[in-house]
Amino acid sequence: MLENASLEPQEAKAAHGAGGEEMTALFLGGIGFACYMTVLLIFSGGPAFPLFAHLSVPDAFLCRIASVAVCVAVLAASYFKASSIMDEYKRRLVPATLCMLPAFAVCLWSQFAGPLPLWVHLAAWMVFGVGFGCLTLLQIILFSNTGSRRSMLSVAGGTLPATLLFVAVGLQLNDLVFLGEAFVVTVLAIASAWFASMRQPRRRVVHYADETRKIPLSSLPNELFMVAQGIAFGFVTVVLCGMGPVMTVAGFSLGTIGDLIALFWVVRFPKSEVTQGVVQRVSMVPMIAGIALLPFGGDVWKVLCSALVMVSISHSQMMFWVFSIVDNLENQLHPVRRFAYRQIADWIGFIIGMGIGVAVYEASAFQAHNNFFAMAVAGLVMVIVMAFAAYGADDELARRYLSDLIESVSVNEIREIVPAAHFRERCEQVADRHMLTNREKEVFVLLAKGRNNKHIQGELYIGPSTTKSHIYNIYKKLGVSSQQALIDMVDELKNPPNRAG
């Protein structure tokens, strides 16, 4: 028993639990993510708060749109320079997050010394977009470099304190105090990410930079759905901001219900077969209902309808973060490239939705039973339904393909346990010869020991479909069709054929 225990690969031991440095990084990362989400909420609803107090409503939304557009540009640049960013994220991303701070200087100047020209505000918020984009990338890198279970809990669990912080800041009546609290939360988000990155074990960074797998990033229908979801978020944001800070805080904070649902899934069913497609289907109903019902009531009614949309989007976005972290870790996907690709679509949709919202606000002020308002809402519902229909069909085809792909892979019968002598060396020889990834090596060693699917899932803390996917890839690379053949391949190295005579 002790001999077998000593044969566990170093990577599998690391998968059982994080060391002291990882735990510290994860704790700091959890605090940083809560502050990051608070910053996201504050600046999404910025036009309703003192951040844009000295600007007209259209100019305030223009600054916000410009900020998001620059954030999209940062994500696009990171997509093309993903590997170099992974190699040097501490040197590149961490200092760049400080770009978020000049916007506060502009706000304070406008508060005490008088209004500044519009171009100054635009420049400050565009620079803010650079910092926020870098902070977003830093979050996904930090969590993708740590254990998936702990990362999932940190991300999902950080949403409740984020909402409490947002409410505390957003309901602040004194403009100066609001700016001070928003500044402190932003600095905490930057500082937590900086300290967490300093505590990141270098081995995981190298592992991702060198061993990531190249897979199709996403399909066109999926991207269209992400754009549609972003449009809904941008439009509802304008609706809430048009009603003032109290209604904005109420609508945004009620979206926490979606985050709590996501937390429930993570805690209660950490190994469930729930996919992003299932989450999108569940989230679609309240999103469509909330938008469709917007034109038929007063301010309280609009807040309740907007809250439905926010619950849907919050749940979907939180599960997207969770799925991204787990998929990156378990399947060795590139954290930066894949995440940036999908976030770009979401934020482009936000810009479009906010633009539509501003146009509707200028034409109708979101008055109940206004024909223009009703027509705009009907158009949005149609776009979202069409995007979801395309995405649902595409997702179903992808799931059927994966199911067919792994259908023939079964390792539930254990027929032989490979002897222990020089076991690890033989496994490494076979794995290196057939160019298995690090994660595949972990699964391969357990298969070579005769372990079944259920044991592998518990040992490496991965889900059933992920286990089957790894097994399929290993069998394909080794050119075998059963676990016994894999065991025989390893065992042959123990007793090589005698070529003498």
C-alpha positions, 0 to 999 in steps of 0.5 A, spaced: 500 500 500 505 504 501 509 502 495 503 504 491 502 511 494 509 513 493 507 512 485 502 517 485 504 522 480 506 529 482 501 533 478 495 528 481 498 530 488 497 537 487 490 536 484 488 533 491 489 540 494 493 547 494 499 548 498 500 554 502 501 559 497 495 557 492 490 558 498 493 565 500 492 567 492 485 564 492 483 568 499 486 574 496 483 572 489 476 571 492 476 578 496 479 581 489 473 578 485 468 581 490 471 588 489 472 587 481 464 585 481 463 591 485 467 595 480 463 592 475 456 594 478 458 601 480 461 603 473 455 599 469 450 604 472 455 609 472 451 614 469 446 614 474 451 616 480 456 622 481 461 619 477 458 623 471 454 628 475 457 634 471 455 631 464 448 630 460 445 624 460 447 622 452 454 625 454 454 620 460 452 614 456 457 616 451 463 616 456 461 609 458 460 606 451 467 609 450 470 605 456 467 599 454 469 599 447 476 600 449 475 594 454 473 590 448 480 593 444 484 590 450 480 583 450 481 583 442 489 585 443 490 579 448 486 574 444 492 575 439 497 576 444 495 570 449 501 566 450 505 572 451 500 575 456 500 568 460 508 568 460 508 576 463 502 577 466 505 580 472 509 585 468 504 587 463 497 586 466 498 588 474 501 595 472 496 596 467 490 596 472 492 602 475 489 606 469 482 605 472 484 611 477 485 617 473 477 617 472 477 618 479 481 625 479 477 627 473 471 626 477 474 630 483 476 636 479 469 636 476 466 636 483 471 641 486 474 646 480 468 646 475 466 642 469 471 639 464 471 639 457 467 632 454 474 630 451 477 630 458 472 625 460 472 621 454 479 620 455 479 619 462 474 613 461 477 610 455 484 609 459 479 606 465 477 601 460 484 599 459 485 598 466 478 594 467 480 590 461 486 588 464 483 587 471 478 582 468 484 578 464 488 578 471 481 575 474 481 569 469 488 567 469 489 567 477 483 563 478 485 558 472 491 557 475 488 554 482 484 548 484 478 548 480 473 546 486 476 552 490 476 557 484 469 555 483 467 557 490 471 563 491 468 566 484 461 564 486 461 566 493 464 573 492 458 575 489 454 576 495 459 581 498 460 584 492 452 586 492 453 588 499 458 593 497 455 595 491 449 597 495 453 601 501 456 605 495 450 606 491 446 609 496 451 614 498 447 620 498 454 625 499 457 625 492 464 626 495 463 620 500 460 616 494 467 617 490 471 616 496 468 609 497 468 607 489 475 609 489 477 605 495 473 599 492 477 600 486 484 600 489 482 594 493 480 590 487 487 592 484 491 591 490 488 584 491 489 582 484 496 584 485 498 580 491 494 574 489 498 574 482 505 575 487 503 568 490 501 564 484 506 558 484 510 559 478 509 552 476 502 552 474 503 558 469 509 555 466 504 549 465 498 553 462 503 557 457 507 550 455 501 545 455 495 548 453 490 545 447 488 548 441 481 547 440 475 551 436 474 557 440 466 557 439 461 557 434 457 563 430 451 561 433 454 561 440 457 568 439 450 571 436 447 569 443 452 572 447 451 578 443 444 578 444 445 577 452 449 583 452 444 587 448 439 585 453 444 587 459 446 594 456 438 596 454 436 594 461 442 598 464 440 604 461 432 603 463 435 603 470 440 609 470 434 613 467 430 612 473 436 614 478 441 611 483 436 608 488 432 604 482 439 602 479 441 600 485 435 596 486 435 593 479 442 591 480 442 588 487 436 584 485 440 580 480 444 577 486 438 572 486 441 569 479 448 569 483 446 565 489 442 560 484 449 559 481 452 558 488 447 553 490 449 549 483 457 550 485 456 547 492 450 542 491 452 539 485 460 540 483 460 534 479 453 535 475 453 534 468 450 541 467 453 545 461 453 552 459 447 550 454 443 548 459 444 554 463 443 559 457 436 555 456 434 556 464 436 563 463 432 565 457 425 565 460 426 570 465 430 574 460 425 574 455 419 575 460 423 581 463 424 585 457 417 584 454 414 586 460 418 593 460 413 598 457 407 596 461 408 599 467 411 605 472 418 605 475 417 600 480 414 595 474 420 597 470 425 595 476 421 588 477 422 587 470 429 589 469 431 585 475 428 579 472 433 580 466 439 582 471 437 575 475 438 571 468 444 575 466 447 574 473 446 567 473 448 566 466 455 570 467 457 567 474 456 560 471 460 562 465 466 564 469 465 557 473 465 553 467 471 557 464 475 556 470 473 549 470 474 547 463 481 551 462 483 547 468 481 540 467 481 540 459 488 545 459 485 550 455 488 557 454 485 561 459 486 568 456 484 566 449 478 563 450 475 567 455 477 574 451 474 571 445 467 570 449 467 576 453 468 580 446 462 578 444 458 580 450 461 587 451 460 588 443 452 586 445 452 591 451 455 597 447 449 595 442 444 595 447 446 601 451 446 605 444 439 602 443 437 604 450 439 611 449 436 612 443 429 610 446 430 614 452 431 620 448 425 619 444 420 616 449 424 617 456 421 610 457 414 612 458 409 606 459 405 604 453 409 609 449 409 606 442 416 607 440 418 604 447 414 598 445 416 597 438 424 597 441 422 592 446 419 587 441 425 588 436 429 586 442 425 580 444 425 578 437 433 578 436 434 574 443 429 569 441 432 568 434 439 568 437 437 563 442 434 558 437 440 558 433 445 557 439 440 552 442 440 548 435 448 548 435 449 546 442 444 540 441 449 538 435 455 539 439 452 535 445 450 529 440 457 529 437 461 529 444 456 523 446 457 519 440 465 521 440 465 518 447 460 512 447 465 507 445 470 508 451 468 504 457 473 503 463 468 500 468 471 493 468 478 492 472 481 486 469 488 487 471 493 491 476 499 493 473 505 491 478 509 496 482 516 495 479 518 501 476 511 503 474 512 511 474 518 510 469 514 506 464 508 510 465 512 516 463 515 513 457 509 511 454 506 518 455 512 522 453 512 517 447 505 519 445 505 526 447 500 526 452 498 533 455 500 533 463 492 532 465 492 526 460 498 523 464 494 524 470 488 520 467 493 515 464 497 513 470 490 511 474 488 507 468 494 504 468 493 502 475 486 499 473 482 504 476 475 505 473 471 512 471 468 513 478 475 513 482 478 517 476 473 522 477 474 522 485 481 522 485 482 528 480 476 532 482 473 532 475 466 530 472 464 524 468 464 527 461 471 530 462 473 524 464 470 520 458 473 526 454 480 525 457 480 517 456 478 518 449 483 522 447 488 518 451 486 511 447 486 515 440 493 517 441 495 510 444 492 507 438 488 502 443 481 501 444 480 498 451 483 499 458 487 492 458 490 494 452 493 500 455 495 496 461 499 491 457 502 497 453 505 499 460 507 492 462 510 490 456 516 495 458 517 491 464 519 485 460 521 487 454 522 481 448 528 478 449 532 479 442 538 475 444 540 469 440 
